[in-house]
Amino acid sequence: MTIEQRLEALAQSVELSERQTRQAFEALTSLHAETDARINRLIGLAEIQQREIETHDTQIEALLSLAEKHAQSQANLERQWQAYINTLPRQ
């Protein structure tokens, strides 16, 4: 094989390698963009879930407060009934 043939084969090999590298780079760039889009969607879903959790926490706090008020009211009602019963004549 002559030097010119070797150089031509090497040039073709470099050209092929460059083409493959460019294709691989384009594929990786596309994959990177897809991954970024997926990450952004996941961030959006996580933010929505966080707001839902905060809403549920607020609802739970309101229910606990209502339950405490109900328990206090129940205890007060029991005391009032006991006081009333104590005023009745014993038989």
VOKEMI-758451 format. One record per residue (C-alpha): residue number from 1; residue in one letter; x negated, z, y negated. Coordinates in pm, whole numbers, plus 32768, in hexadecimal, padded with zeros to 4 digits. Layout:
BEGIN
<rec num="NUM" residuo="A" x="X" z="Z" y="Y"/>
...
This chain:
BEGIN
<rec num="1" residuo="M" x="8000" z="8000" y="8000"/>
<rec num="2" residuo="T" x="7F74" z="7F9B" y="7EAF"/>
<rec num="3" residuo="I" x="7F56" z="8080" y="7D83"/>
<rec num="4" residuo="E" x="806D" z="7FC3" y="7CD3"/>
<rec num="5" residuo="Q" x="8151" z="7FF2" y="7DFF"/>
<rec num="6" residuo="R" x="80FB" z="8162" y="7E0C"/>
<rec num="7" residuo="L" x="813D" z="8187" y="7C99"/>
<rec num="8" residuo="E" x="8287" z="80CE" y="7CBC"/>
<rec num="9" residuo="A" x="82EF" z="81AC" y="7DE0"/>
<rec num="10" residuo="L" x="828C" z="82E1" y="7D1B"/>
<rec num="11" residuo="A" x="834F" z="8269" y="7BEA"/>
<rec num="12" residuo="Q" x="8482" z="822D" y="7CC2"/>
<rec num="13" residuo="S" x="845A" z="8385" y="7D5E"/>
<rec num="14" residuo="V" x="843C" z="8429" y="7C06"/>
<rec num="15" residuo="E" x="856A" z="8366" y="7B8A"/>
<rec num="16" residuo="L" x="8636" z="83D2" y="7CB9"/>
<rec num="17" residuo="S" x="85C4" z="8539" y="7C90"/>
<rec num="18" residuo="E" x="861E" z="852F" y="7B1E"/>
<rec num="19" residuo="R" x="8777" z="84A2" y="7B6D"/>
<rec num="20" residuo="Q" x="87B3" z="85AE" y="7C75"/>
<rec num="21" residuo="T" x="873C" z="86BD" y="7B87"/>
<rec num="22" residuo="R" x="8826" z="863D" y="7A76"/>
<rec num="23" residuo="Q" x="894B" z="8637" y="7B6A"/>
<rec num="24" residuo="A" x="88FA" z="8797" y="7BE1"/>
<rec num="25" residuo="F" x="88E3" z="880D" y="7A78"/>
<rec num="26" residuo="E" x="8A33" z="876F" y="7A25"/>
<rec num="27" residuo="A" x="8ACF" z="8812" y="7B57"/>
<rec num="28" residuo="L" x="8A41" z="8964" y="7AF7"/>
<rec num="29" residuo="T" x="8AB9" z="8938" y="7990"/>
<rec num="30" residuo="S" x="8C15" z="88E9" y="7A0F"/>
<rec num="31" residuo="L" x="8C0C" z="8A12" y="7AFB"/>
<rec num="32" residuo="H" x="8B9A" z="8AF0" y="79DD"/>
<rec num="33" residuo="A" x="8CBD" z="8A7C" y="7905"/>
<rec num="34" residuo="E" x="8DB4" z="8AB9" y="7A22"/>
<rec num="35" residuo="T" x="8D21" z="8C13" y="7A5E"/>
<rec num="36" residuo="D" x="8D3A" z="8C67" y="78EB"/>
<rec num="37" residuo="A" x="8EA7" z="8BF8" y="78EA"/>
<rec num="38" residuo="R" x="8EEF" z="8CD0" y="7A1D"/>
<rec num="39" residuo="I" x="8E42" z="8DFB" y="7983"/>
<rec num="40" residuo="N" x="8F0B" z="8DCF" y="7842"/>
<rec num="41" residuo="R" x="904F" z="8DBE" y="790B"/>
<rec num="42" residuo="L" x="8FEC" z="8EFA" y="79C7"/>
<rec num="43" residuo="I" x="8F9C" z="8FAA" y="7880"/>
<rec num="44" residuo="G" x="90F3" z="8F45" y="77FE"/>
<rec num="45" residuo="L" x="919C" z="8FCB" y="7938"/>
<rec num="46" residuo="A" x="90D4" z="910F" y="7923"/>
<rec num="47" residuo="E" x="9140" z="913D" y="77B9"/>
<rec num="48" residuo="I" x="92AC" z="9104" y="7817"/>
<rec num="49" residuo="Q" x="928C" z="91FD" y="7934"/>
<rec num="50" residuo="Q" x="91E9" z="92FA" y="784C"/>
<rec num="51" residuo="R" x="930F" z="92DE" y="7758"/>
<rec num="52" residuo="E" x="9404" z="9309" y="7879"/>
<rec num="53" residuo="I" x="9349" z="943F" y="78EF"/>
<rec num="54" residuo="E" x="9350" z="94CF" y="7790"/>
<rec num="55" residuo="T" x="94C6" z="948A" y="777D"/>
<rec num="56" residuo="H" x="94FD" z="9536" y="78CB"/>
<rec num="57" residuo="D" x="9429" z="965D" y="785C"/>
<rec num="58" residuo="T" x="9502" z="9680" y="7725"/>
<rec num="59" residuo="Q" x="963E" z="966F" y="77F8"/>
<rec num="60" residuo="I" x="95B6" z="9774" y="78EA"/>
<rec num="61" residuo="E" x="9559" z="985B" y="77C9"/>
<rec num="62" residuo="A" x="96B9" z="9837" y="773C"/>
<rec num="63" residuo="L" x="9753" z="9883" y="7890"/>
<rec num="64" residuo="L" x="9673" z="99B4" y="78BF"/>
<rec num="65" residuo="S" x="96D3" z="9A33" y="7767"/>
<rec num="66" residuo="L" x="9843" z="99FD" y="77B6"/>
<rec num="67" residuo="A" x="981A" z="9AB3" y="7903"/>
<rec num="68" residuo="E" x="9775" z="9BDA" y="7853"/>
<rec num="69" residuo="K" x="988E" z="9BEA" y="7753"/>
<rec num="70" residuo="H" x="998D" z="9BD6" y="786B"/>
<rec num="71" residuo="A" x="98E2" z="9CF2" y="7928"/>
<rec num="72" residuo="Q" x="98DF" z="9DC7" y="77ED"/>
<rec num="73" residuo="S" x="9A4B" z="9D77" y="77AD"/>
<rec num="74" residuo="Q" x="9AA1" z="9DCE" y="7917"/>
<rec num="75" residuo="A" x="99E9" z="9F19" y="78FF"/>
<rec num="76" residuo="N" x="9A9B" z="9F67" y="77B6"/>
<rec num="77" residuo="L" x="9BEC" z="9F11" y="784F"/>
<rec num="78" residuo="E" x="9BA2" z="9FF5" y="7978"/>
<rec num="79" residuo="R" x="9B4B" z="A112" y="7889"/>
<rec num="80" residuo="Q" x="9C8B" z="A0D7" y="77C6"/>
<rec num="81" residuo="W" x="9D5D" z="A0DB" y="7903"/>
<rec num="82" residuo="Q" x="9CB0" z="A216" y="797A"/>
<rec num="83" residuo="A" x="9CF2" z="A2BA" y="782B"/>
<rec num="84" residuo="Y" x="9E5F" z="A253" y="7840"/>
<rec num="85" residuo="I" x="9E7F" z="A2D0" y="79A4"/>
<rec num="86" residuo="N" x="9DE5" z="A41B" y="7939"/>
<rec num="87" residuo="T" x="9EFD" z="A444" y="7835"/>
<rec num="88" residuo="L" x="A00F" z="A428" y="793C"/>
<rec num="89" residuo="P" x="A09E" z="A56E" y="79C1"/>
<rec num="90" residuo="R" x="A025" z="A5C4" y="7B1C"/>
<rec num="91" residuo="Q" x="A128" z="A5EC" y="7C28"/>
